[in-house]
Amino acid sequence: GENVEQHPSTLSVQEGDSAVIKCTYSDSASNYFPWYKQELGKRPQLIIDIRSNVGEKKDQRIAVTLNKTAKHFSLHITETQPEDSAVYFCAASGGTYKYIFGTGTRLKVLA
Amino acid sequence: DGGITQSPKYLFRKEGQNVTLSCEQNLNHDAMYWYRQDPGQGLRLIYYSQIVNDFQKGDIAEGYSVSREKKESFPLTVTSAQKNPTAFYLCASSISGFGSNEQFFGPGTRLTVL
């Protein structure tokens, strides 16, 4: 069935360093790839998304890259700050209502 | 905050009881969704509704029921048939259930079975 694999499950970086989270999807019909940030006990919030007609998208310190051939997409956070500490979820959607979510990455930014 | 709300924030249930979780949105969104979140796992879809008076089962619908009588509201009932209901429940909405659109999440309800 459809699935999204997300790695790593936990990631610790020093403040100021970069963090990269990777996802792989199985459904070749997927064309929308959002990334959500969820702080402890809070709701997931969209931080960036990319559609399949674009290979890269950047918003300040956050960027997402998409490799459709390999069915990979990645989240890149540069100059990490303590407030970036959270759980990050990737998802893939194939043009319908349905998101398939990854299992999440717990990012810890060490001051 | 605002736009999509859930209540209560915390809910305790005795085994054998049904409970209903509330979800309301004022975003004029057509589509609404219920997800279950367990520790170390992603979000799993319970039910979704693309328009009023219509809803469909998601991946883990057993033991749950929903209604969509109003555009703004999509309550979820956790029945006694749900064997392991302790979890964090998230409601979401999107402008349309057709095509890929951002989903906006509510603050969640944490359900604990005593």
HADDOCK unambig.tbl for C-alpha pairs under 7 A between the chains (distance, minus, plus):
assign (segid A and resid 32 and name CA) (segid B and resid 100 and name CA) 6.14 0.50 0.50
assign (segid A and resid 42 and name CA) (segid B and resid 107 and name CA) 5.89 0.50 0.50
assign (segid A and resid 43 and name CA) (segid B and resid 105 and name CA) 6.03 0.50 0.50
assign (segid A and resid 43 and name CA) (segid B and resid 106 and name CA) 6.10 0.50 0.50
assign (segid A and resid 43 and name CA) (segid B and resid 107 and name CA) 4.71 0.50 0.50
assign (segid A and resid 43 and name CA) (segid B and resid 108 and name CA) 6.43 0.50 0.50
assign (segid A and resid 44 and name CA) (segid B and resid 105 and name CA) 6.30 0.50 0.50
assign (segid A and resid 93 and name CA) (segid B and resid 100 and name CA) 6.35 0.50 0.50
assign (segid A and resid 95 and name CA) (segid B and resid 98 and name CA) 6.99 0.50 0.50
assign (segid A and resid 95 and name CA) (segid B and resid 99 and name CA) 4.31 0.50 0.50
assign (segid A and resid 95 and name CA) (segid B and resid 100 and name CA) 4.75 0.50 0.50
assign (segid A and resid 96 and name CA) (segid B and resid 97 and name CA) 6.54 0.50 0.50
assign (segid A and resid 96 and name CA) (segid B and resid 98 and name CA) 5.19 0.50 0.50
assign (segid A and resid 96 and name CA) (segid B and resid 99 and name CA) 4.76 0.50 0.50
assign (segid A and resid 96 and name CA) (segid B and resid 100 and name CA) 5.86 0.50 0.50
assign (segid A and resid 97 and name CA) (segid B and resid 97 and name CA) 4.60 0.50 0.50
assign (segid A and resid 97 and name CA) (segid B and resid 98 and name CA) 5.78 0.50 0.50
assign (segid A and resid 97 and name CA) (segid B and resid 99 and name CA) 6.57 0.50 0.50
assign (segid A and resid 97 and name CA) (segid B and resid 100 and name CA) 6.66 0.50 0.50
assign (segid A and resid 101 and name CA) (segid B and resid 42 and name CA) 5.60 0.50 0.50
assign (segid A and resid 101 and name CA) (segid B and resid 43 and name CA) 6.02 0.50 0.50
assign (segid A and resid 102 and name CA) (segid B and resid 42 and name CA) 5.48 0.50 0.50
assign (segid A and resid 103 and name CA) (segid B and resid 40 and name CA) 6.52 0.50 0.50
assign (segid A and resid 103 and name CA) (segid B and resid 41 and name CA) 4.64 0.50 0.50
assign (segid A and resid 103 and name CA) (segid B and resid 42 and name CA) 3.97 0.50 0.50
assign (segid A and resid 104 and name CA) (segid B and resid 41 and name CA) 6.84 0.50 0.50
assign (segid A and resid 104 and name CA) (segid B and resid 42 and name CA) 6.01 0.50 0.50
